[in-house]
Amino acid sequence: MIIEHMNLRGVDLNLLVVLQAVLQECHVSRAAERLGMSQPAVSNALDRARGLFGDTLLERRGREMELTVRGRQLLPTIDAALARVGEVFGDGGGEVLAEVERPVRVMLPEPLTAQLLSSLAKPLAERAPSVLPVIQRWQSGDAAAQALERGETDLAISGGTDSAPGPEITAEVLGSQLPVLALRHGHPAGETPSLEQWLSYPHVVVSTEGRHRTSLDDKLAEQGLSRRVGLVVPNFTLALDGVLNTDLIAQVPEGVARQYPGDIVTAPAPVEQGSLVLRLLRHRRSRGDVAIDFMAEQIAEAFAGKAP
């Protein structure tokens, strides 16, 4: 519960609307711009909310503003509460997508961004001209799920084998694909390396957390084998950059290799692994939000049947 032992008649619902924007934007000026209010008015509302909840909610850390622990706890509850209020006072038809004017935040791996944005241009112009896509920096599937829980993002596209996102996060499978080897034309291992050839050259590992050991190394160890890692990068695009003019070998989703404009050869992976699965993550509280529903629909169409 947000409000406990409190006279609800003394609570201004508009205050929660302003507080939601401040906590989501983590910035008073951006919240004011989003709401069409003056900065002093939003600052005044934040001061009232701080008195109401007995916490600063938003505070400066160095050059950045950050939510306090209480602020992070409140945000998903406020989101859910305002969504329920919207259902109570809705006119039955809900918002009209063409009239919605607000951002929808999407967190996704960098190699997928161009594909999504190119597919979004036409439907945005025709159906949702004032919905603003905000692309957020990718870290990992687990981090994306946490951002959804805290209300810091609206949708996330996750690829790979991240842990279960949690009971309040839904995960819609968009597609899957087996990984392939990627190496430069003219690589001394040839265009279809054997297991021995593959292991004789250094590998590129993709890890957003900088880890050089993956589940593939565990599979190799089960067979009494090991590989040499020559480079660790945070995304597949950089992995392909790494193999372009070197003897490094990367393992990437086939779809990523096809999109790369460089001189890349792909070959079947010599060690069998599970498919790479692309999932659309969202919090259950966002269901019924026409802007987020629209963006989720466009993402599903853009990546249907395709892996990252």
C-alpha positions, 0 to 999 in steps of 0.5 A: 500500500502506498498510503497507510493510516492516512485520511484519503480525503486529504490526498490530491490524486494529481500529486501522484500523477506528478510524482509518477513523472518525476520518479520515472524521469528521475529529473524535475525539469524533464518531468515538468516538460513531459507534463506541460507544467512549470518547473517550480510547480513540479518542484513544489509538488515534489516537496509536498510528496516528500512531506507526505511520504517522509522521504526525499524520494529523489536526491543528487548523487554527484552530477546525477539525480537518483531515486532513494530506496523509498522512491524505487519502492513507490514507483511500481506501486504508483504506476499500478495505482494510477492504472487502476484509477484510469480503469475506474474513470475510463470512458470504456474506449480508453485513450485514442492512440493517435492522440497519445503524446508521451515517450515509450522507453525500450531497452534492447541490445545495440545490434537490434536497434537499426532493425527496430527503428526502420520498421517503426517509421511508417506505423509511427507516422500513420498511427501514433505520430506523438508517441516518442520511442526512447531507446535505452542502453542495454546491460543484460536481460536480468538488468532489464527485468529489474528496470521493468520492476522499478518502472525505469523502462517500459519494454525490453528485448532480451536475447540469450539465456538470462534467468527467469524475469520474475512473476510480474514480468511477462516474456513473449518469445519472438523467435529463436535461432542457432548460433553460427561461427563468424570469421573473415574471408581468407581465414587460415582455418578455412570457411568450415572449420573443424573442431580442432581448427576452431579450437586452435584460434582465439575466440571472441566472447560476447558478455555485457558483464565482461565475463570470459567464461560462458556455458560453451566453456562448460560444454567443452570442459565436459568433453575434456576440451578448452578454448582460448579467449582472445577478446571480450566485447559487450555486443555482437556488432563489436564481435564481428568488428573484432574478427574482420581483420584478425584471426579471431573467431566469434560465435553469433546469431546468424541474423546478426551476421547477415546484417553485418556489411563487412567481409564475414563468412559464417559456418556451423558451430562445431559444438552443439548448443541451444538456440538463442531466444529473443523475448519481449519483456514487459511488466504486467501493470503496463497492459492496457496502456495503448502506447506501450501496447502499440510499441509491443505490437510493432516489436513483435512484427519487427522481430517475429521468427528472428533471433538477435 
